[in-house]
Amino acid sequence: MNRYDGVKVLLTGAASGIGRATAIRLTTEGAAVYAVDLSAEGLAETAAAVTGPGTLATRTVDVTDEPAVIAAVAAAAETLGGIDVLVNVAGVHKTTPIETLTVADLNRLFSVNLVGTALFCREALKHLPDGTGVIVNTASLSATQGSPFMTAYSASKGAVLAFSLSLAAELTARRIRVVPVSPGAVDTPLTRNPGIFPAGLDLGYFSKIRSYFGAADPEMIAAAIAFAGSSDAAYFTGADFRVDGGAHT
Ligand SMILES: NC(=O)c1ccc[n+]([C@@H]2O[C@H](COP(=O)([O-])OP(=O)(O)OC[C@H]3O[C@@H](n4cnc5c(N)ncnc54)[C@H](O)[C@@H]3O)[C@@H](O)[C@H]2O)c1
């Protein structure tokens, strides 16, 4: 008996990093996954890595494109025969000192990280079943912990966290759970090319957001997402689920 047997999952950001690890983890546990991302090439690599017993369908979507999101969620519901769990993982990052922060950076971070997440929630809620539906949104340790040179990214993730907490409260009448998952540092392409840091950076700045366990592997976050989306987490809703190796302590 697999934990996700018969469970239909819509997953964003599945072409890389945490999203890919989540696609592999959920299909390994039996889920039927409809995976979306901007990168067709990355989605193909994810599909090639999936071995079942669950299934994976893919679609190229920009999560900031409202008509495309509306169409993708409708297609996911039709392909899967409904949606039980929505997992929002798609996201972008950029570090920059405040002196070089641009409106373009702010708009991009908020539009992918917050607006994309919100659009998928709104559309998926047309299909998620009352009583058992679940939304898992990827926030970040940066949402609640000062993270130098990440003001815009942190603010966008703080917005994802606040959005998720309020949505959880709003959905109590439908008994749909909303779980924001907040990873600390994870070894993925996102953290390998972060953006701009000041010259002569003092790494001591990062001591508050570094775990003594080192950076997580994406599979560690996928395991937490799989738990949050499953019936094992039936009493988890409306609280930040930190998966940060104790970095906040
Ligand atoms: N890596 C970390 O240390 C870390 C820490 C905390 C939170 N997170 C969050 O976890 C999530 C996944 O990050 P990751 O580390 O796996 O990064 P990643 O770069 O490996 O994967 C992000 C995925 O999102 C997709 N994406 C970006 N913009 C998109 C758009 N407009 N439409 C559709 N897809 C889009 C990318 O194509 C990519 O496949 C992000 O939301 C990130 O903010 C990551």
The ligand as a Tripos MOL2 file, in Angstrom:
@<TRIPOS>MOLECULE
LIG
   44    48     1     0     0
SMALL
NO_CHARGES

@<TRIPOS>ATOM
      1 N1         17.1220   26.0580   -2.8890 N.am      1 LIG1
      2 C1         16.9220   26.6590   -1.7260 C.2       1 LIG1
      3 O1         17.8550   26.8660   -0.9260 O.2       1 LIG1
      4 C2         15.5340   27.0900   -1.3290 C.ar      1 LIG1
      5 C3         15.3190   27.5060   -0.0100 C.ar      1 LIG1
      6 C4         14.0520   27.9270    0.3690 C.ar      1 LIG1
      7 C5         13.0230   27.9270   -0.5510 C.ar      1 LIG1
      8 N2         13.2610   27.5200   -1.8330 N.ar      1 LIG1
      9 C6         12.1490   27.5620   -2.7670 C.3       1 LIG1
     10 O2         11.9310   26.2710   -3.2800 O.3       1 LIG1
     11 C7         11.3640   26.3800   -4.5770 C.3       1 LIG1
     12 C8         12.1300   25.5170   -5.5400 C.3       1 LIG1
     13 O3         13.4490   25.9940   -5.6010 O.3       1 LIG1
     14 P1         14.6830   25.1180   -6.1260 P.3       1 LIG1
     15 O4         15.7790   25.3740   -5.1780 O.co2     1 LIG1
     16 O5         14.2610   23.7330   -6.4180 O.co2     1 LIG1
     17 O6         15.0310   25.9400   -7.4600 O.3       1 LIG1
     18 P2         15.2280   25.4940   -8.9690 P.3       1 LIG1
     19 O7         15.7340   26.7060   -9.6630 O.co2     1 LIG1
     20 O8         16.0380   24.2500   -9.0390 O.co2     1 LIG1
     21 O9         13.7400   25.1670   -9.4430 O.3       1 LIG1
     22 C9         12.7730   26.1810   -9.6080 C.3       1 LIG1
     23 C10        11.8520   25.7760  -10.7420 C.3       1 LIG1
     24 O10        10.8530   26.7910  -10.8990 O.3       1 LIG1
     25 C11        10.6720   26.9910  -12.2910 C.3       1 LIG1
     26 N3         10.1520   28.3090  -12.5870 N.ar      1 LIG1
     27 C12        10.7410   29.5120  -12.3900 C.ar      1 LIG1
     28 N4          9.9810   30.5010  -12.8670 N.ar      1 LIG1
     29 C13         8.8630   29.9110  -13.3850 C.ar      1 LIG1
     30 C14         7.7110   30.4070  -14.0240 C.ar      1 LIG1
     31 N5          7.5390   31.7280  -14.2410 N.pl3     1 LIG1
     32 N6          6.7720   29.5230  -14.4380 N.ar      1 LIG1
     33 C15         6.9480   28.1980  -14.2440 C.ar      1 LIG1
     34 N7          8.0220   27.6640  -13.6330 N.ar      1 LIG1
     35 C16         8.9790   28.5240  -13.2150 C.ar      1 LIG1
     36 C17        12.0660   26.8210  -12.8890 C.3       1 LIG1
     37 O11        12.0180   26.5710  -14.2840 O.3       1 LIG1
     38 C18        12.6030   25.6480  -12.0850 C.3       1 LIG1
     39 O12        12.3040   24.4100  -12.6830 O.3       1 LIG1
     40 C19        11.3730   27.8690   -4.9280 C.3       1 LIG1
     41 O13        10.0910   28.4190   -4.6660 O.3       1 LIG1
     42 C20        12.4010   28.4330   -3.9740 C.3       1 LIG1
     43 O14        12.1830   29.7980   -3.7100 O.3       1 LIG1
     44 C21        14.4830   27.0910   -2.2430 C.ar      1 LIG1
@<TRIPOS>BOND
     1     1     2 1
     2     2     3 2
     3     2     4 1
     4     4     5 ar
     5     4    44 ar
     6     5     6 ar
     7     6     7 ar
     8     7     8 ar
     9     8     9 1
    10     8    44 ar
    11     9    10 1
    12     9    42 1
    13    10    11 1
    14    11    12 1
    15    11    40 1
    16    12    13 1
    17    13    14 1
    18    14    15 2
    19    14    16 1
    20    14    17 1
    21    17    18 1
    22    18    19 2
    23    18    20 1
    24    18    21 1
    25    21    22 1
    26    22    23 1
    27    23    24 1
    28    23    38 1
    29    24    25 1
    30    25    26 1
    31    25    36 1
    32    26    27 ar
    33    26    35 ar
    34    27    28 ar
    35    28    29 ar
    36    29    30 ar
    37    29    35 ar
    38    30    31 1
    39    30    32 ar
    40    32    33 ar
    41    33    34 ar
    42    34    35 ar
    43    36    37 1
    44    36    38 1
    45    38    39 1
    46    40    41 1
    47    40    42 1
    48    42    43 1
@<TRIPOS>SUBSTRUCTURE
     1 LIG1         1 GROUP 0 **** ****
